[in-house]
Amino acid sequence: MDNMLEMYLYETNTLMEQLDELLIEAEKNADFTTNDVNEIFRIMHTVKGSSAMMEFSTLMEIAHHIEDLFFYIRENGMDSLDESHKTDLFNLMFQSTDALRVEVEKIENDEPLSTNIDPIINNINSFLEKISSSGNKSSDDSSAGEAASDMPVADEKAIALINQELAGCPASAMPYFIRVHFEEGSGMENLRAFMLITALREIDLQFEHYPEDVETDSSTSEAIVDNGFYVALSSSEDVEKALQVVKLQNSIHTYEVLENAASKPAEEAPAAASAQAAPSEIAASAPADTAPASAPASKAPQAAAAHTSAPVKQSLISVNLSKLDSLVAIVGEIVITESMVTSSPDLQNLKLDNFMKSARQLRKLTDDLQDIAMSLRMVPLSGTFQKMNRIVRDMKKKLNKDVRLTLVGENTEVDKTVVDSIGDPIMHIVRNSMDHGVETTAEERIAAGKDAQAEIVLSAAHTGSEVIISISDDGQGMDPDKILAKAERNGILTKPASDYSKKEILSLLMLPGFSTNEEVTEFSGRGVGMDVVKKNVEAVGGTISITSELGKGSCTTLKIPLTMAITDGMEISVGKSMFTIPIANIRQSFKPQREEVILDANGNEIIKCLDTFYPIVRIHELYNIETEITNIEDGILIWVETADKSYCLFVDELLGEQQVVVKPLSPFLGNFNIKNSGIGGCTILGDGNISLILDISNLYAATQNQY
């Protein structure tokens, strides 16, 4: 059941994401296309069937009523709906998908499903009643069965093959067959066949099927994979009805329609056989996503060839994230062990040409293995970005603002763990832009010389070992004076207001509880703001910065590492201890002179870099490490920077750049507040030594707490 539940949740969530994207795009075009209607019908039919199989009655009921609605629309066409109906339909669909998503989340959290879904069901039924009573054109069934009338007849060889496979099955005497093949590697073929049976029974169809016991016998999956799943029917009209259901099923690769010549009277069989021109065993076939197999007999050879040589869809499997975590951890251990072997002190000063040749090959293979292992965890940001379309759409309605969302670089790939962690921060920033970044009215924008429609741009791009995500708007921007005044009223300034630069003022927005929104709204003003965003971004090793120009707009930039497992770092030494500084945080390293260092008003050391003074943090003093390098001119200064902090670290020497495998600290160390002391993790070096990874953001805060 656990495996079935995982597959159900995976497929349902995937379908819900597809539905959301479809609805957003259709609303932009102010209409559903025929393909849209068919796709929604298919999605709801699949959700209904799989939910019924899993006995999630609430989801099944909602999906069933939406399916009924779109069955009516499919039969009568979108032209039968006036503009007000279309608007209501979009709103109803968004409400319904929200209701479905809420129920899916309850399943994921192991919570009981809702017991009262009457409001959403009543809304769907009321809308269906409204459009059906407004003079919609009735569906025309006069052509039903026409396609089946031209159905090719299977030759004797095909019938012999089918009857052999159907040995002992009562369906073998039926005049028509539909043979279904599911997608390769889809898994649980017997349950997928059962879902098809359930769907056929819902339209009151009389049929037989083989294998017979697919619901209870999982071993039938093998027979279905080898021979296909058969549905036998008694009339061409039933075949046509069944095809309409088959085409809507998920995971069907191909289906074939066969007329059983053996079931015809003896005098008809030779004529039927002679009329059949197909030399192949299969009289007709069609991919699951194309029209039903209704080609004339003369086209049967091409159809058969299409079946035998049809391109197979890319095989995809879903893998539990914990398994990928274990794989990455093992690959990290291999990288460390390989470095230990090649750097062994026992091999120093020895001329080992063959060993070094093998070591170089091993290094290449471990690098390739590392790249492949990391790529398995990489997923595009498109899923996260597309969800923002829904946020903007809902807020446009409620705030009555005309805003368009532009997505750039949505196919940029990031580690799965990172993607899951930055969804909420991006959503919060987009909400901020919509709520109080964009002007309240179009008149304000026009008066400021802007387009009436505001624009929010969500972009992503690779830059080396990190991804830059920016959320910008062309709204009213932020007033630094207002921000500074609010911070002063709240008593959160740490120095005179006149000493704050514009960058520092904007960084105040990310302090706990800070908000420039005077009113509490549905979207902001509750005191949970950019400080939470900053914390979530830093939790995945990222940084955040804000730029803004009053009257022109604002831009929030997130710098996110591609992965948290392996990073580029600079190895440094302080006394007998070694530390790693992430390369992304380093701006410059240099040898200082004594006269360049001065003291500030509090007696702390500062140094001038590019016309700005930065504080100096001595690592040996912060961590009480014994070292002989205490004079400023004997060591090295490393100028480091995070989102809102920039300072210099004083260390003994640089040991060189190295790609390191990040190891999290043991949970029990959390009791000692290690994270807030400026230690973000550790890594094992090639010689077996442990190097602590410095958290540049928290390290400076630890320095201030010490003083």
C-alpha positions in Angstrom: 0.0 0.0 0.0 2.9 2.4 0.7 4.2 2.0 -2.8 0.7 2.4 -4.3 0.2 5.5 -2.2 3.5 7.0 -3.3 2.6 6.4 -7.0 -0.9 7.8 -6.5 0.4 11.0 -4.8 3.1 11.4 -7.4 0.7 11.0 -10.4 -2.0 13.1 -8.8 0.3 16.0 -7.9 1.8 15.9 -11.4 -1.7 16.1 -12.9 -2.7 18.9 -10.6 0.4 20.9 -11.7 -0.5 20.3 -15.3 -4.1 21.4 -14.7 -2.9 24.6 -12.9 -0.7 25.6 -15.9 -3.4 24.8 -18.3 -5.9 26.9 -16.4 -3.5 29.9 -16.1 -2.7 29.8 -19.9 -6.4 29.4 -20.8 -7.4 32.3 -18.7 -4.8 34.5 -20.4 -6.4 33.6 -23.7 -9.9 34.1 -22.2 -11.1 30.7 -23.5 -10.6 27.0 -23.4 -9.6 25.3 -26.7 -10.9 21.9 -27.7 -7.6 20.3 -26.6 -7.9 22.1 -23.2 -11.4 20.7 -22.6 -10.3 17.2 -23.6 -7.2 17.4 -21.4 -9.2 18.6 -18.3 -11.7 15.8 -18.9 -8.8 13.3 -19.1 -7.1 14.6 -16.0 -10.4 14.5 -13.9 -11.2 11.1 -15.2 -7.8 9.8 -14.2 -7.9 11.4 -10.7 -11.4 10.0 -10.3 -10.4 6.5 -11.2 -7.2 6.4 -9.2 -8.9 8.0 -6.1 -11.7 5.4 -6.3 -9.1 2.7 -6.4 -7.4 4.1 -3.3 -10.9 4.7 -1.7 -10.4 8.4 -1.3 -14.1 9.2 -1.8 -13.8 12.9 -1.3 -11.3 13.4 -4.2 -13.3 10.9 -6.3 -16.5 12.9 -5.8 -15.0 16.3 -6.7 -13.2 14.9 -9.7 -16.4 13.1 -10.8 -18.5 16.2 -10.8 -15.9 18.2 -12.7 -15.6 15.4 -15.2 -19.4 15.6 -15.7 -19.2 19.3 -16.2 -16.5 19.0 -18.9 -18.3 16.1 -20.5 -21.2 18.4 -21.1 -18.9 21.2 -22.4 -17.0 18.7 -24.6 -20.3 17.5 -26.2 -21.7 21.0 -26.7 -18.6 23.0 -27.4 -17.2 26.2 -25.7 -19.2 28.3 -28.1 -22.3 27.4 -26.2 -21.0 29.4 -23.2 -21.3 33.2 -23.2 -18.5 35.4 -21.7 -20.0 35.6 -18.2 -20.2 31.8 -18.2 -16.6 31.5 -19.2 -15.5 33.8 -16.4 -17.5 31.9 -13.9 -16.1 28.6 -15.3 -12.5 29.8 -14.7 -13.3 30.9 -11.1 -15.1 27.6 -10.5 -12.2 25.5 -11.8 -9.6 27.4 -9.7 -11.8 26.8 -6.6 -12.2 23.1 -7.5 -8.5 22.5 -8.0 -7.8 24.3 -4.7 -10.3 21.9 -3.0 -8.6 18.9 -4.6 -5.1 20.1 -3.6 -6.2 20.6 0.0 -7.4 17.0 0.1 -4.2 15.7 -1.4 -2.2 17.6 1.2 -4.3 16.0 3.9 -3.4 12.6 2.5 0.3 13.6 2.4 0.1 14.7 6.0 -1.8 11.5 7.1 -4.8 13.6 8.1 -8.5 12.6 7.7 -10.2 13.8 4.5 -13.0 16.4 4.6 -16.4 15.0 5.5 -18.4 17.9 4.0 -17.7 18.9 0.4 -21.2 19.9 -0.3 -20.3 23.6 -1.0 -17.9 22.8 -3.9 -20.2 20.1 -5.3 -23.2 22.4 -5.2 -21.2 25.1 -7.0 -20.3 22.7 -9.8 -23.8 21.3 -10.1 -25.3 24.8 -10.0 -23.0 25.9 -12.8 -23.8 22.8 -14.9 -27.5 23.4 -14.4 -27.1 27.1 -15.4 -25.3 26.4 -18.7 -27.5 23.4 -19.6 -30.7 25.4 -19.2 -29.5 28.4 -21.2 -30.3 26.9 -24.6 -27.1 25.0 -25.3 -27.1 23.0 -28.4 -27.7 19.3 -27.9 -25.1 16.8 -28.9 -25.4 15.0 -32.2 -24.9 11.2 -31.8 -25.9 10.4 -35.4 -22.3 9.6 -36.4 -21.9 7.1 -33.5 -20.7 3.8 -34.8 -19.5 5.2 -38.2 -15.9 4.7 -37.3 -16.5 1.2 -36.2 -18.3 0.3 -39.4 -15.1 0.7 -41.3 -13.2 -1.4 -38.8 -10.6 -3.7 -40.4 -11.1 -7.4 -40.1 -8.3 -9.4 -38.5 -7.0 -12.2 -40.7 -7.0 -15.9 -39.6 -3.4 -15.8 -38.4 -4.2 -12.8 -36.1 -7.4 -14.6 -34.8 -5.4 -17.8 -34.2 -2.9 -15.8 -32.2 -5.6 -14.0 -30.1 -7.5 -17.2 -29.5 -4.3 -18.9 -28.4 -3.6 -16.1 -25.9 -7.3 -16.1 -24.8 -7.3 -19.9 -24.3 -10.1 -20.8 -22.0 -11.5 -17.2 -21.9 -15.2 -16.8 -22.6 -14.4 -13.6 -24.5 -12.8 -15.5 -27.4 -16.2 -15.9 -29.0 -17.0 -12.2 -29.0 -16.9 -10.5 -32.4 -14.7 -7.5 -31.5 -11.5 -7.0 -29.5 -9.7 -4.0 -28.1 -6.1 -4.9 -27.2 -4.4 -2.4 -24.9 -0.7 -2.0 -24.2 0.4 0.2 -21.3 3.4 2.4 -21.3 6.7 0.5 -20.9 7.9 0.5 -17.3 4.6 2.1 -16.0 4.3 -0.7 -13.3 1.2 -2.2 -11.6 -0.3 -3.0 -15.0 -3.0 -5.2 -13.4 -4.3 -2.2 -11.4 -4.2 0.0 -14.4 -6.2 -2.6 -16.3 -8.6 -2.6 -13.3 -9.0 1.2 -13.6 -9.9 0.7 -17.3 -12.5 -1.9 -16.4 -14.0 0.4 -13.8 -14.2 3.2 -16.3 -15.9 0.9 -18.8 -18.4 -0.3 -16.3 -19.4 3.3 -15.4 -20.9 3.7 -18.9 -23.0 0.6 -18.5 -21.1 -1.4 -21.2 -21.4 -5.2 -21.6 -18.0 -6.7 -22.1 -15.5 -9.4 -21.2 -11.9 -9.0 -20.4 -8.7 -11.0 -20.1 -6.9 -11.6 -17.9 -10.0 -11.9 -15.7 -8.7 -11.5 -12.1 -6.6 -8.4 -12.5 -7.9 -6.8 -9.4 -6.7 -9.5 -7.0 -3.9 -11.3 -8.8 -0.8 -9.1 -9.2 0.9 -11.9 -11.3 -1.4 -10.9 -14.2 0.8 -7.9 -14.7 3.4 -10.1 -16.5 0.8 -11.5 -18.9 -0.4 -8.0 -19.7 3.1 -6.7 -20.4 3.8 -9.7 -22.7 0.4 -10.0 -24.5 -1.6 -6.9 -23.7 -4.9 -6.5 -22.0 -8.0 -7.6 -23.9 -11.5 -6.2 -23.9 -14.1 -8.1 -25.9 -17.3 -6.5 -27.1 -20.4 -7.7 -28.9 -21.2 -4.7 -31.3 -19.5 -2.0 -33.2 -21.5 0.6 -31.2 -20.0 -0.8 -28.0 -16.5 -0.6 -29.5 -17.0 3.0 -30.3 -18.2 3.8 -26.8 -15.3 1.8 -25.3 -12.8 3.6 -27.5 -13.9 7.0 -26.1 -13.0 5.6 -22.6 -9.7 4.0 -23.6 -8.5 7.3 -25.2 -8.9 9.1 -21.9 -7.0 6.6 -19.8 -3.6 7.4 -18.4 -0.4 5.4 -19.2 -1.8 3.7 -22.3 0.8 3.4 -25.0 -1.1 1.8 -27.9 -4.4 0.1 -28.5 -5.7 -2.1 -31.4 -9.2 -2.7 -32.6 -9.8 -6.2 -34.2 -12.9 -7.7 -35.7 -13.0 -11.4 -35.1 -13.6 -13.1 -38.5 -13.9 -16.4 -36.7 -17.2 -15.2 -35.1 -18.8 -14.5 -38.5 -21.1 -16.9 -40.3 -19.1 -19.3 -42.6 -20.3 -17.7 -45.8 -19.2 -14.2 -44.6 -15.8 -15.2 -43.3 -14.0 -15.8 -46.7 -15.3 -12.6 -48.1 -14.3 -10.7 -45.1 -10.9 -12.4 -45.2 -10.4 -11.6 -48.9 -11.3 -8.0 -48.3 -8.5 -7.7 -45.8 -5.3 -6.6 -47.4 -3.1 -6.5 -44.3 -0.4 -9.1 -44.3 0.5 -8.4 -40.6 -0.9 -10.1 -37.5 -2.5 -6.8 -36.3 -5.2 -5.3 -38.4 -5.1 -1.8 -37.0 -3.3 0.1 -34.3 -3.0 3.6 -32.9 -1.0 5.4 -30.3 -3.1 6.2 -27.2 -3.0 10.0 -27.8 -4.3 9.9 -31.5 -7.6 9.3 -33.2 -9.2 5.8 -32.7 -8.2 3.0 -35.1 -10.8 3.7 -37.8 -8.7 3.8 -40.9 -9.9 1.9 -44.0 -8.6 -1.6 -44.7 -6.2 -0.3 -47.3 -4.3 1.7 -44.7 -3.9 -1.3 -42.4 -0.3 -2.1 -43.5 0.9 1.4 -42.6 -1.0 1.3 -39.3 0.6 -2.0 -38.4 4.0 -0.7 -39.2 3.4 2.3 -37.1 2.7 0.0 -34.2 5.7 -2.1 -34.6 8.1 0.8 -35.0 6.4 3.4 -32.9 8.9 5.6 -30.9 8.9 4.7 -27.2 8.5 7.5 -24.8 11.4 8.4 -22.6 11.5 6.0 -19.7 11.2 7.8 -16.4 11.1 6.5 -12.9 10.4 8.3 -9.6 13.0 7.7 -6.9 12.7 8.4 -3.2 14.8 11.4 -2.3 16.3 9.6 0.7 17.8 7.1 -1.7 19.4 9.9 -3.7 20.7 11.4 -0.5 22.3 8.1 0.4 23.9 7.9 -3.1 25.3 11.4 -2.9 26.7 10.6 0.6 28.4 7.5 -0.7 29.8 9.4 -3.7 31.2 12.0 -1.3 32.9 9.2 0.7 34.4 7.8 -2.5 35.7 11.3 -3.4 37.3 11.7 0.1 38.7 8.1 0.0 40.2 8.6 -3.4 41.9 11.8 -2.2 43.2 10.0 0.8 44.7 7.3 -1.3 46.4 9.5 -3.8 47.7 11.9 -1.0 48.9 9.2 1.3 52.2 10.3 3.0 53.5 6.7 2.5 53.7 7.5 -1.2 55.6 10.8 -0.9 58.9 11.0 -2.8 58.3 7.7 -4.6 58.4 7.4 -8.4 55.3 5.4 -9.2 54.4 6.1 -12.8 51.9 3.3 -13.2 50.2 4.2 -9.9 50.0 7.9 -10.8 48.5 6.9 -14.2 45.9 4.8 -12.5 45.3 7.5 -9.9 44.6 10.1 -12.7 42.1 7.7 -14.3 40.5 7.1 -10.9 40.2 10.8 -10.4 38.5 11.2 -13.7 36.0 8.5 -13.0 35.2 9.8 -9.5 34.6 13.2 -11.0 32.3 11.7 -13.6 30.5 9.7 -10.9 30.1 12.8 -8.8 28.7 14.8 -11.7 26.2 12.1 -12.5 25.1 11.7 -8.9 24.6 15.4 -8.5 22.7 15.7 -11.8 20.2 13.1 -10.5 19.1 15.5 -7.9 18.9 18.5 -10.2 15.3 19.6 -11.2 14.2 22.7 -13.1 12.8 25.7 -11.4 9.9 25.7 -13.8 7.6 24.0 -11.2 8.3 26.7 -8.6 8.1 29.5 -11.1 4.8 28.3 -12.6 3.2 28.3 -9.2 3.8 32.1 -9.0 1.4 32.5 -12.0 -1.4 31.3 -9.7 -0.3 33.7 -6.9 -0.3 36.7 -9.2 -3.6 35.6 -10.8 -5.4 35.4 -7.4 -4.0 38.7 -6.1 -4.9 40.5 -9.3 -8.5 39.5 -8.6 -8.5 40.5 -5.0 -6.4 43.6 -5.2 -7.9 44.8 -8.5 -4.5 45.4 -10.0 -3.5 44.8 -13.6 -0.2 43.0 -13.4 1.6 40.5 -15.7 4.2 38.0 -14.6 7.1 37.4 -16.9 9.2 34.3 -16.4 12.8 34.1 -17.6 15.1 31.1 -17.3 12.5 28.8 -15.8 14.4 25.7 -17.0 17.4 26.5 -14.9 18.2 23.4 -12.8 18.9 23.4 -9.0 19.2 20.7 -6.4 15.8 19.2 -5.4 16.4 20.1 -1.7 17.2 23.7 -2.6 14.1 24.0 -4.9 11.8 22.8 -2.1 13.4 25.3 0.3 13.1 28.4 -1.8 9.5 28.0 -3.0 8.1 29.9 0.1 10.7 32.7 0.0 10.0 33.4 -3.7 6.3 33.3 -3.1 6.6 35.8 -0.2 8.6 38.2 -2.3 6.2 38.0 -5.2 3.3 38.7 -2.8 5.2 41.7 -1.5 5.7 43.1 -5.0 2.0 42.6 -5.8 0.7 44.0 -2.5 2.7 47.1 -1.9 5.3 47.2 -4.6 3.0 47.8 -7.5 0.9 51.0 -7.4 -2.7 50.8 -6.2 -4.3 52.1 -9.3 -3.6 52.3 -13.0 -4.0 56.1 -12.8 -1.0 56.4 -10.5 1.1 54.5 -13.0 0.0 56.6 -15.9 0.6 59.8 -14.0 4.1 58.5 -13.3 4.7 57.9 -17.1 4.4 54.1 -16.9 2.3 51.6 -18.7 -1.1 51.0 -17.1 -0.2 47.3 -16.7 2.5 46.6 -14.1 5.1 43.9 -14.7 6.8 41.5 -12.3 9.8 39.7 -13.7 10.9 36.4 -12.2 14.2 35.3 -13.6 16.9 32.7 -13.0 20.4 32.1 -14.4 23.5 30.0 -13.8 26.7 31.7 -12.8 29.3 29.1 -12.1 28.5 27.2 -8.9 25.3 29.1 -8.0 22.0 30.3 -9.4 20.9 33.9 -9.4 17.2 34.3 -8.9 15.8 37.8 -9.1 12.2 39.1 -8.5 11.8 42.6 -9.9 8.9 44.9 -10.4 8.4 48.3 -12.0 6.3 49.6 -9.2 6.7 52.6 -6.8 10.0 51.4 -5.2 11.0 51.9 -1.6 11.6 55.2 0.2 14.9 54.9 2.2 13.9 57.7 4.5 10.6 56.0 5.4 12.4 52.7 6.1 15.0 54.5 8.3 12.4 56.4 10.2 10.4 53.2 10.9 13.6 51.4 12.1 14.4 54.3 14.3 10.9 54.3 15.9 11.3 50.5 16.5 14.7 51.1 18.1 16.6 48.6 15.9 19.3 51.0 14.7 22.8 50.1 15.9 24.5 53.4 14.9 23.4 57.0 14.1 20.8 57.2 11.3 23.1 59.5 9.3 25.8 56.8 9.1 23.6 54.3 7.2 24.2 53.8 3.5 21.3 53.1 1.1 22.3 49.4 1.0 22.3 49.1 4.7 19.0 50.9 5.0 17.4 48.3 2.6 19.0 45.5 4.6 17.0 46.7 7.6 13.9 45.3 5.9 15.2 41.8 6.7 15.4 42.3 10.4 12.9 40.4 12.5 9.5 42.0 12.7 10.2 44.9 10.4 7.4 45.9 8.1 6.6 49.1 6.3 3.0 48.1 5.6 0.9 50.0 8.0 -2.2 47.9 7.6 -2.7 44.2 8.2 -3.9 42.6 5.0 -4.5 39.1 3.7 -1.1 39.1 2.1 1.2 41.1 4.4 1.6 43.2 7.5 1.6 40.5 10.0 5.2 40.9 11.2 6.3 37.7 9.5 8.3 39.2 6.6 11.6 39.4 5.0 13.4 38.1 8.1 11.8 34.7 7.6 12.7 34.8 3.9 16.3 35.6 4.7 16.5 32.8 7.2 15.1 30.3 4.7 17.5 31.4 2.0 20.5 31.2 4.3 19.4 27.8 5.5 20.3 26.4 2.0 23.6 28.4 1.9 22.2 31.3 -0.1 22.3 35.0 0.2 19.7 37.7 -0.4 20.0 41.4 -1.3 17.5 44.2 -2.1 17.9 47.1 -4.5 15.3 49.8 -5.1 14.8 53.1 -6.7 12.0 55.3 -5.5 9.3 55.6 -8.2 10.9 53.1 -10.6 10.7 49.7 -8.8 12.5 47.2 -6.7 14.5 44.0 -7.2 15.2 41.2 -4.7 18.1 39.0 -5.7 18.7 35.5 -4.3 22.1 33.8 -4.8 21.5 30.1 -4.3 24.2 27.3 -4.5 23.5 24.6 -7.1 23.8 22.0 -4.4 24.4 21.9 -0.7 26.3 18.6 -0.8 29.6 19.7 -2.6 31.0 23.2 -2.7 34.1 25.1 -3.8 36.0 26.3 -0.8 39.3 28.1 0.2 41.3 26.2 2.8 42.9 28.3 5.5 44.9 27.7 8.6 44.8 29.3 12.0 47.4 27.8 14.4 47.0 24.1 14.0 43.4 24.3 13.0 42.0 24.3 9.4 38.9 26.0 8.1 37.1 26.2 4.8 35.6 29.4 3.5 33.0 29.1 0.6 34.5 30.6 -2.5 31.2 32.4 -3.2 31.7 34.5 -0.1 35.3 35.6 -0.9 35.9 38.9 -2.7 39.6 39.3 -2.2 42.6 38.2 -0.2 45.7 40.4 0.5 48.7 41.0 2.8 47.9 44.1 5.0 50.4 46.6 6.3 50.3 47.8 9.9 49.7 51.4 9.0 46.6 50.5 7.0 44.8 49.3 10.1 43.1 51.8 12.3 40.7 51.7 15.3 37.1 52.8 15.3 35.4 54.6 18.1 34.9 51.4 20.1 38.5 50.3 19.7 37.8 47.7 17.0 40.2 47.2 14.1 39.0 48.3 10.7 40.7 48.6 7.3 40.0 50.5 4.1 39.1 48.5 1.0 37.9 50.4 -2.2 37.2 53.6 -0.3 35.1 51.9 2.4 36.2 50.8 5.9 35.5 47.2 6.9 35.9 45.6 10.3 38.6 43.0 10.9 37.7 39.7 12.6 40.6 37.7 14.0 39.7 34.0 13.9 42.3 33.0 16.6 40.7 35.5 19.0 37.1 34.5 18.2 37.8 30.8 18.7 40.6 31.1 21.3 43.1 29.3 19.1 46.8 29.4 19.9 48.9 30.7 17.1 52.2 32.5 16.6 50.8 34.7 13.9 49.3 37.7 15.8 50.9 40.6 14.0 48.7 41.9 11.2 51.5 42.1 8.6 52.5 38.4 9.2 49.1 36.9 8.3 46.5 37.2 5.5 43.3 39.3 5.3 40.4 37.7 3.4 37.7 40.1 2.4 34.4 38.3 2.7 30.8 39.3 1.9 27.2 38.0 2.4 23.9 39.7 1.6 24.1 42.5 4.1 27.5 42.1 5.7 31.1 42.7 4.5 34.2 42.4 6.6 37.8 41.0 6.7 39.0 37.7 8.3 42.5 37.6 9.7 44.1 34.1 9.2 47.6 32.6 9.3 47.8 31.5 5.7 45.9 30.3 2.6 46.3 26.5 1.8 44.6 26.6 -1.5 41.2 26.1 -3.2 39.5 22.8 -3.0 36.2 21.2 -3.8 34.9 19.8 -0.6 32.1 17.5 0.5 29.9 19.2 3.0 29.2 17.1 6.1 26.5 18.3 8.5 27.4 18.6 12.1 26.0 16.0 14.5 22.6 16.9 15.9 23.7 16.9 19.5 26.1 19.8 18.7 23.0 21.9 18.2 22.7 22.1 22.0 25.9 24.1 22.0 24.6 26.7 19.5 27.4 25.8 17.0 25.5 27.2 14.0 25.3 30.7 15.6 29.0 30.6 16.4 29.8 30.8 12.7 30.4 27.1 12.0 28.2 25.8 9.1 29.5 22.2 8.8 32.7 20.3 8.2 34.6 18.4 5.6 37.2 15.7 5.5 40.3 16.6 3.6 42.5 14.3 1.5 45.0 13.7 4.2 42.2 12.7 6.6 42.1 16.0 8.6 38.8 17.6 9.4 38.2 21.2 8.3 35.4 23.3 9.7 33.3 25.2 7.2 32.7 28.8 8.2 29.3 30.3 8.0 30.2 33.9 6.9 26.8 35.3 7.8 26.6 34.0 11.3 30.3 34.4 12.0 30.2 38.2 12.1 27.1 38.1 14.4 29.0 35.8 16.7 31.8 38.3 16.8 29.4 41.1 17.9 27.9 38.9 20.6 31.4 38.2 21.9 32.2 41.8 22.2 
